[in-house]
Amino acid sequence: MDDLISDFLAAIPLPALLVDQSERIIAANSEALTLLGQQIRGRHFATILRQPLVLDAIEASLRDKRPHVTRHLSNDGAQDTTYDVNCRYVHGIGAVQGGAVLVSFQDITHLEQAGQMRRDFVANVSHELRTPLTALMGFIETLRGAARDDPAARARFLGIMEGEASRMNRLVGDLLSLNRVESEERVRPKEQINLTQTLEDTLHSLRPLAEEAGVELGLTAPEGDVEITGDPDQLRQVFTNLVENAIKYGGSGGRVDLVLTSSERDPAVRSAAARVQVIDKGPGIDPVHLPRLTERFYRADNHRSRQLGGTGLGLAIVKHIVNRHRGRLRVESEVGQGAVFTVILPK
């Protein structure tokens, strides 16, 4: 009988254990041992599962022989985890006559994280839109009242309102772009493109912005064209975002360089690849910010980013486009030493 129970639990693809009427754990599969500990067999379930909601569910199922569901919160050493706990009464097994409760644990951590990400995203979008909307409403009220007959104030307020409206327009545009990129992320591009020409076109389009900021742009590339498989519009967006950021945030160094290299085998993607480095000589980025730079709405310098018109979505868009191309994005920086953003794209 014990062998049959063990085989039955081993066949369950979730952490699972049995608690009989003696309130002791009479059997557990390997997944349950990994989750709760290797020495749980024969122990009273309350000494192993210390969370009140889980204890109540098992006790209730032992008592009324009905199904009960609850949550078990844990930590795997790297992150908090959440499990759905299902308690089902099984008749005719156990050391004490009467049956036992089958307790199974389903990991729903990824669902909880996705739900939290959605809540955070909605909160961030609401916050980003509320600020310019509040400013616009305030200026409209002022223009209808105190500044109605003041041409100088009216012109100044309209200029500010135009800036706030442009900020909202950029935010909505980036949100639509992010949504489009995410929807296409699993569809690998098939078009053959000239990466060298793409970089030259990007620098050409950004040269007026660089001249206005007093920044010199440079491109170093191999002789001959470097061709890869990719989406030309999306890759143009990647390098436009990276170079524009380098001009805005690293432009104090006076120069932004693009370095294109090609290799027959790149260890980052384990195949032939092209690397594009966007290098600035600006103030650099504190290493504490580097792991989170590609998160939506994350800004290393929140106030400055808003002043320069940043939406906090540019690097998130870059990350998803690079992922679609099965590439890699690397960021290296030290405070006072500038920053290097490297895009690695398989050929």
One Martini backbone bead per residue (centre of mass of N, CA, C, O) as a GRO file, in nm:
protein
  347
    1MET     BB    1   0.058   0.062  -0.021
    2ASP     BB    2   0.300   0.255   0.007
    3ASP     BB    3   0.394   0.223  -0.288
    4LEU     BB    4   0.135   0.327  -0.419
    5ILE     BB    5   0.144   0.608  -0.294
    6SER     BB    6   0.422   0.691  -0.403
    7ASP     BB    7   0.348   0.656  -0.704
    8PHE     BB    8   0.116   0.856  -0.703
    9LEU     BB    9   0.279   1.110  -0.617
   10ALA     BB   10   0.501   1.094  -0.841
   11ALA     BB   11   0.278   1.152  -1.076
   12ILE     BB   12   0.268   1.433  -0.962
   13PRO     BB   13   0.357   1.761  -1.104
   14LEU     BB   14   0.347   1.838  -0.794
   15PRO     BB   15   0.355   1.934  -0.494
   16ALA     BB   16   0.295   1.651  -0.264
   17LEU     BB   17   0.079   1.544   0.014
   18LEU     BB   18   0.001   1.344   0.312
   19VAL     BB   19  -0.271   1.372   0.558
   20ASP     BB   20  -0.379   1.225   0.829
   21GLN     BB   21  -0.569   1.178   1.121
   22SER     BB   22  -0.290   1.223   1.289
   23GLU     BB   23  -0.151   1.485   1.150
   24ARG     BB   24   0.047   1.343   0.951
   25ILE     BB   25   0.305   1.292   0.730
   26ILE     BB   26   0.301   1.001   0.512
   27ALA     BB   27   0.361   1.161   0.233
   28ALA     BB   28   0.601   1.252  -0.039
   29ASN     BB   29   0.727   1.411  -0.290
   30SER     BB   30   1.004   1.552  -0.431
   31GLU     BB   31   0.883   1.838  -0.461
   32ALA     BB   32   0.802   1.868  -0.160
   33LEU     BB   33   1.086   1.829  -0.042
   34THR     BB   34   1.209   2.076  -0.183
   35LEU     BB   35   1.010   2.289  -0.059
   36LEU     BB   36   0.998   2.173   0.271
   37GLY     BB   37   1.182   1.919   0.300
   38GLN     BB   38   1.340   1.603   0.370
   39GLN     BB   39   1.202   1.572   0.692
   40ILE     BB   40   0.862   1.543   0.682
   41ARG     BB   41   0.817   1.265   0.744
   42GLY     BB   42   0.611   1.213   1.035
   43ARG     BB   43   0.522   1.494   1.068
   44HIS     BB   44   0.362   1.751   1.179
   45PHE     BB   45   0.212   1.978   0.979
   46ALA     BB   46   0.248   2.236   1.172
   47THR     BB   47   0.577   2.221   1.164
   48ILE     BB   48   0.586   2.287   0.844
   49LEU     BB   49   0.302   2.443   0.812
   50ARG     BB   50   0.286   2.770   0.951
   51GLN     BB   51   0.044   2.874   0.799
   52PRO     BB   52  -0.272   2.943   0.891
   53LEU     BB   53  -0.430   2.896   0.622
   54VAL     BB   54  -0.319   2.610   0.573
   55LEU     BB   55  -0.401   2.479   0.838
   56ASP     BB   56  -0.705   2.533   0.813
   57ALA     BB   57  -0.752   2.372   0.549
   58ILE     BB   58  -0.663   2.093   0.653
   59GLU     BB   59  -0.846   2.074   0.901
   60ALA     BB   60  -1.112   2.105   0.743
   61SER     BB   61  -1.073   1.851   0.561
   62LEU     BB   62  -1.053   1.644   0.795
   63ARG     BB   63  -1.338   1.714   0.908
   64ASP     BB   64  -1.539   1.749   0.627
   65LYS     BB   65  -1.425   1.624   0.350
   66ARG     BB   66  -1.353   1.886   0.188
   67PRO     BB   67  -1.266   2.118  -0.020
   68HIS     BB   68  -0.963   2.331  -0.015
   69VAL     BB   69  -0.843   2.675  -0.060
   70THR     BB   70  -0.515   2.835  -0.077
   71ARG     BB   71  -0.219   3.004   0.044
   72HIS     BB   72   0.144   2.995  -0.023
   73LEU     BB   73   0.425   3.149   0.123
   74SER     BB   74   0.754   3.210  -0.013
   75ASN     BB   75   1.118   3.131  -0.067
   76ASP     BB   76   1.394   3.061  -0.309
   77GLY     BB   77   1.632   3.298  -0.254
   78ALA     BB   78   1.538   3.519  -0.493
   79GLN     BB   79   1.219   3.503  -0.431
   80ASP     BB   80   0.900   3.541  -0.403
   81THR     BB   81   0.639   3.299  -0.344
   82THR     BB   82   0.336   3.148  -0.495
   83TYR     BB   83   0.072   2.925  -0.377
   84ASP     BB   84  -0.160   2.696  -0.457
   85VAL     BB   85  -0.375   2.527  -0.222
   86ASN     BB   86  -0.487   2.185  -0.235
   87CYS     BB   87  -0.757   2.017  -0.064
   88ARG     BB   88  -0.807   1.652  -0.062
   89TYR     BB   89  -1.008   1.391   0.010
   90VAL     BB   90  -0.901   1.050   0.094
   91HIS     BB   91  -1.020   0.740   0.100
   92GLY     BB   92  -0.864   0.452   0.260
   93ILE     BB   93  -0.612   0.602   0.389
   94GLY     BB   94  -0.385   0.540   0.629
   95ALA     BB   95  -0.306   0.468   0.957
   96VAL     BB   96  -0.576   0.599   1.005
   97GLN     BB   97  -0.887   0.545   0.990
   98GLY     BB   98  -1.051   0.745   0.705
   99GLY     BB   99  -0.799   0.891   0.581
  100ALA     BB  100  -0.678   1.166   0.362
  101VAL     BB  101  -0.492   1.455   0.274
  102LEU     BB  102  -0.443   1.614  -0.028
  103VAL     BB  103  -0.153   1.821  -0.084
  104SER     BB  104  -0.121   2.084  -0.321
  105PHE     BB  105   0.125   2.278  -0.523
  106GLN     BB  106   0.085   2.581  -0.711
  107ASP     BB  107   0.272   2.779  -0.910
  108ILE     BB  108   0.191   3.154  -0.923
  109THR     BB  109   0.415   3.369  -0.949
  110HIS     BB  110   0.389   3.468  -1.248
  111LEU     BB  111   0.100   3.577  -1.210
  112GLU     BB  112   0.161   3.781  -0.987
  113GLN     BB  113   0.373   3.941  -1.146
  114ALA     BB  114   0.190   4.020  -1.382
  115GLY     BB  115  -0.018   4.170  -1.211
  116GLN     BB  116   0.182   4.377  -1.093
  117MET     BB  117   0.274   4.493  -1.365
  118ARG     BB  118  -0.003   4.601  -1.448
  119ARG     BB  119  -0.046   4.787  -1.206
  120ASP     BB  120   0.211   4.955  -1.248
  121PHE     BB  121   0.150   5.049  -1.534
  122VAL     BB  122  -0.111   5.201  -1.477
  123ALA     BB  123   0.009   5.390  -1.262
  124ASN     BB  124   0.227   5.520  -1.444
  125VAL     BB  125   0.047   5.629  -1.668
  126SER     BB  126  -0.131   5.802  -1.486
  127HIS     BB  127   0.099   5.978  -1.380
  128GLU     BB  128   0.214   6.081  -1.655
  129LEU     BB  129  -0.068   6.217  -1.738
  130ARG     BB  130  -0.152   6.395  -1.494
  131THR     BB  131   0.057   6.620  -1.496
  132PRO     BB  132  -0.009   6.760  -1.773
  133LEU     BB  133  -0.315   6.783  -1.725
  134THR     BB  134  -0.301   6.967  -1.479
  135ALA     BB  135  -0.151   7.196  -1.621
  136LEU     BB  136  -0.359   7.252  -1.843
  137MET     BB  137  -0.599   7.318  -1.657
  138GLY     BB  138  -0.462   7.558  -1.514
  139PHE     BB  139  -0.411   7.735  -1.769
  140ILE     BB  140  -0.699   7.753  -1.869
  141GLU     BB  141  -0.808   7.895  -1.617
  142THR     BB  142  -0.619   8.142  -1.642
  143LEU     BB  143  -0.705   8.231  -1.935
  144ARG     BB  144  -1.008   8.281  -1.839
  145GLY     BB  145  -0.901   8.492  -1.638
  146ALA     BB  146  -0.636   8.672  -1.548
  147ALA     BB  147  -0.506   8.625  -1.865
  148ARG     BB  148  -0.707   8.725  -2.083
  149ASP     BB  149  -0.565   9.042  -2.113
  150ASP     BB  150  -0.261   8.899  -2.141
  151PRO     BB  151  -0.046   8.850  -2.391
  152ALA     BB  152   0.217   8.754  -2.254
  153ALA     BB  153   0.092   8.530  -2.076
  154ARG     BB  154  -0.050   8.379  -2.303
  155ALA     BB  155   0.204   8.300  -2.463
  156ARG     BB  156   0.348   8.148  -2.234
  157PHE     BB  157   0.124   7.939  -2.169
  158LEU     BB  158   0.100   7.818  -2.455
  159GLY     BB  159   0.388   7.707  -2.460
  160ILE     BB  160   0.356   7.515  -2.220
  161MET     BB  161   0.113   7.357  -2.331
  162GLU     BB  162   0.260   7.246  -2.576
  163GLY     BB  163   0.468   7.084  -2.416
  164GLU     BB  164   0.264   6.901  -2.262
  165ALA     BB  165   0.126   6.785  -2.515
  166SER     BB  166   0.383   6.660  -2.634
  167ARG     BB  167   0.438   6.470  -2.401
  168MET     BB  168   0.178   6.303  -2.435
  169ASN     BB  169   0.232   6.223  -2.729
  170ARG     BB  170   0.492   6.065  -2.673
  171LEU     BB  171   0.373   5.863  -2.478
  172VAL     BB  172   0.161   5.740  -2.667
  173GLY     BB  173   0.361   5.660  -2.887
  174ASP     BB  174   0.532   5.466  -2.706
  175LEU     BB  175   0.301   5.278  -2.626
  176LEU     BB  176   0.234   5.185  -2.913
  177SER     BB  177   0.515   5.083  -2.980
  178LEU     BB  178   0.538   4.875  -2.752
  179ASN     BB  179   0.291   4.708  -2.834
  180ARG     BB  180   0.392   4.633  -3.117
  181VAL     BB  181   0.657   4.497  -3.035
  182GLU     BB  182   0.535   4.280  -2.847
  183SER     BB  183   0.348   4.145  -3.069
  184GLU     BB  184   0.631   4.078  -3.252
  185GLU     BB  185   0.854   3.923  -3.082
  186ARG     BB  186   0.800   3.614  -3.206
  187VAL     BB  187   0.865   3.747  -3.485
  188ARG     BB  188   1.095   3.687  -3.708
  189PRO     BB  189   1.289   3.844  -3.906
  190LYS     BB  190   1.369   3.832  -4.290
  191GLU     BB  191   1.523   4.080  -4.368
  192GLN     BB  192   1.770   4.216  -4.562
  193ILE     BB  193   2.028   4.431  -4.424
  194ASN     BB  194   2.206   4.740  -4.401
  195LEU     BB  195   2.371   4.838  -4.125
  196THR     BB  196   2.552   5.066  -4.214
  197GLN     BB  197   2.327   5.240  -4.343
  198THR     BB  198   2.150   5.266  -4.091
  199LEU     BB  199   2.360   5.428  -3.926
  200GLU     BB  200   2.399   5.663  -4.122
  201ASP     BB  201   2.100   5.756  -4.120
  202THR     BB  202   2.078   5.809  -3.818
  203LEU     BB  203   2.298   6.030  -3.799
  204HIS     BB  204   2.175   6.222  -4.004
  205SER     BB  205   1.902   6.274  -3.847
  206LEU     BB  206   2.074   6.368  -3.567
  207ARG     BB  207   2.260   6.614  -3.632
  208PRO     BB  208   2.092   6.861  -3.544
  209LEU     BB  209   2.080   6.781  -3.243
  210ALA     BB  210   2.387   6.773  -3.201
  211GLU     BB  211   2.450   7.067  -3.282
  212GLU     BB  212   2.272   7.198  -3.065
  213ALA     BB  213   2.450   7.036  -2.829
  214GLY     BB  214   2.758   7.012  -2.916
  215VAL     BB  215   2.782   6.733  -3.083
  216GLU     BB  216   2.985   6.476  -3.197
  217LEU     BB  217   2.966   6.248  -3.466
  218GLY     BB  218   3.058   5.890  -3.498
  219LEU     BB  219   3.187   5.634  -3.740
  220THR     BB  220   3.283   5.288  -3.706
  221ALA     BB  221   3.370   5.071  -3.983
  222PRO     BB  222   3.389   4.840  -4.196
  223GLU     BB  223   3.475   4.738  -4.484
  224GLY     BB  224   3.205   4.737  -4.606
  225ASP     BB  225   2.916   4.573  -4.572
  226VAL     BB  226   2.678   4.502  -4.313
  227GLU     BB  227   2.479   4.210  -4.294
  228ILE     BB  228   2.139   4.143  -4.190
  229THR     BB  229   1.867   4.016  -4.013
  230GLY     BB  230   1.581   4.246  -4.029
  231ASP     BB  231   1.420   4.542  -3.908
  232PRO     BB  232   1.465   4.853  -4.020
  233ASP     BB  233   1.276   5.027  -3.843
  234GLN     BB  234   1.350   4.909  -3.565
  235LEU     BB  235   1.658   4.959  -3.579
  236ARG     BB  236   1.636   5.260  -3.610
  237GLN     BB  237   1.500   5.297  -3.334
  238VAL     BB  238   1.726   5.193  -3.159
  239PHE     BB  239   1.956   5.398  -3.253
  240THR     BB  240   1.801   5.653  -3.200
  241ASN     BB  241   1.762   5.617  -2.898
  242LEU     BB  242   2.064   5.583  -2.816
  243VAL     BB  243   2.177   5.845  -2.943
  244GLU     BB  244   1.983   6.044  -2.813
  245ASN     BB  245   2.063   5.977  -2.523
  246ALA     BB  246   2.364   6.046  -2.555
  247ILE     BB  247   2.316   6.344  -2.618
  248LYS     BB  248   2.144   6.424  -2.366
  249TYR     BB  249   2.323   6.262  -2.122
  250GLY     BB  250   2.636   6.261  -2.278
  251GLY     BB  251   2.703   6.551  -2.418
  252SER     BB  252   2.926   6.677  -2.225
  253GLY     BB  253   3.163   6.524  -2.389
  254GLY     BB  254   3.116   6.612  -2.715
  255ARG     BB  255   3.077   6.288  -2.784
  256VAL     BB  256   2.956   6.037  -3.028
  257ASP     BB  257   3.002   5.685  -3.078
  258LEU     BB  258   3.008   5.449  -3.348
  259VAL     BB  259   3.065   5.087  -3.333
  260LEU     BB  260   3.133   4.855  -3.593
  261THR     BB  261   3.119   4.496  -3.578
  262SER     BB  262   3.246   4.174  -3.707
  263SER     BB  263   3.165   3.816  -3.667
  264GLU     BB  264   3.165   3.462  -3.687
  265ARG     BB  265   3.178   3.451  -3.352
  266ASP     BB  266   2.958   3.516  -3.085
  267PRO     BB  267   2.920   3.442  -2.753
  268ALA     BB  268   2.636   3.577  -2.699
  269VAL     BB  269   2.497   3.404  -2.972
  270ARG     BB  270   2.656   3.166  -3.110
  271SER     BB  271   2.732   3.346  -3.371
  272ALA     BB  272   2.708   3.531  -3.617
  273ALA     BB  273   2.791   3.891  -3.575
  274ALA     BB  274   2.684   4.218  -3.474
  275ARG     BB  275   2.832   4.518  -3.337
  276VAL     BB  276   2.693   4.798  -3.145
  277GLN     BB  277   2.841   5.096  -3.027
  278VAL     BB  278   2.741   5.341  -2.781
  279ILE     BB  279   2.950   5.626  -2.716
  280ASP     BB  280   3.014   5.818  -2.425
  281LYS     BB  281   3.157   6.118  -2.223
  282GLY     BB  282   2.994   6.147  -1.982
  283PRO     BB  283   2.880   6.103  -1.646
  284GLY     BB  284   2.725   5.859  -1.631
  285ILE     BB  285   2.628   5.556  -1.448
  286ASP     BB  286   2.510   5.422  -1.186
  287PRO     BB  287   2.531   5.086  -1.118
  288VAL     BB  288   2.251   5.065  -0.965
  289HIS     BB  289   2.081   5.118  -1.246
  290LEU     BB  290   2.146   4.904  -1.472
  291PRO     BB  291   1.933   4.662  -1.420
  292ARG     BB  292   1.673   4.893  -1.473
  293LEU     BB  293   1.677   5.055  -1.749
  294THR     BB  294   1.449   4.861  -1.913
  295GLU     BB  295   1.232   4.963  -1.753
  296ARG     BB  296   0.937   5.085  -1.718
  297PHE     BB  297   0.980   5.421  -1.618
  298TYR     BB  298   1.278   5.413  -1.574
  299ARG     BB  299   1.495   5.651  -1.398
  300ALA     BB  300   1.800   5.772  -1.308
  301ASP     BB  301   1.692   6.081  -1.387
  302ASN     BB  302   1.396   6.206  -1.344
  303HIS     BB  303   1.409   6.515  -1.378
  304ARG     BB  304   1.587   6.532  -1.636
  305SER     BB  305   1.413   6.355  -1.819
  306ARG     BB  306   1.166   6.540  -1.821
  307GLN     BB  307   1.308   6.795  -1.930
  308LEU     BB  308   1.400   6.620  -2.204
  309GLY     BB  309   1.130   6.432  -2.278
  310GLY     BB  310   1.110   6.176  -2.130
  311THR     BB  311   0.919   5.856  -2.083
  312GLY     BB  312   1.065   5.568  -1.994
  313LEU     BB  313   1.050   5.368  -2.283
  314GLY     BB  314   1.295   5.341  -2.477
  315LEU     BB  315   1.455   5.089  -2.353
  316ALA     BB  316   1.218   4.893  -2.366
  317ILE     BB  317   1.197   4.895  -2.672
  318VAL     BB  318   1.483   4.803  -2.732
  319LYS     BB  319   1.469   4.529  -2.589
  320HIS     BB  320   1.235   4.405  -2.764
  321ILE     BB  321   1.375   4.429  -3.038
  322VAL     BB  322   1.626   4.263  -2.970
  323ASN     BB  323   1.469   4.008  -2.897
  324ARG     BB  324   1.342   3.966  -3.178
  325HIS     BB  325   1.653   3.936  -3.297
  326ARG     BB  326   1.814   3.754  -3.093
  327GLY     BB  327   1.960   3.946  -2.904
  328ARG     BB  328   2.177   4.187  -2.730
  329LEU     BB  329   2.201   4.389  -2.427
  330ARG     BB  330   2.456   4.620  -2.323
  331VAL     BB  331   2.575   4.779  -2.010
  332GLU     BB  332   2.830   5.034  -1.957
  333SER     BB  333   2.932   5.202  -1.643
  334GLU     BB  334   3.076   5.505  -1.500
  335VAL     BB  335   3.128   5.747  -1.301
  336GLY     BB  336   3.279   5.981  -1.523
  337GLN     BB  337   3.304   5.754  -1.794
  338GLY     BB  338   3.051   5.701  -1.915
  339ALA     BB  339   2.887   5.513  -2.190
  340VAL     BB  340   2.794   5.166  -2.302
  341PHE     BB  341   2.600   5.057  -2.577
  342THR     BB  342   2.527   4.714  -2.668
  343VAL     BB  343   2.450   4.562  -2.984
  344ILE     BB  344   2.361   4.221  -3.057
  345LEU     BB  345   2.350   4.073  -3.390
  346PRO     BB  346   2.251   3.829  -3.571
  347LYS     BB  347   2.306   3.707  -3.907
   0.00000   0.00000   0.00000
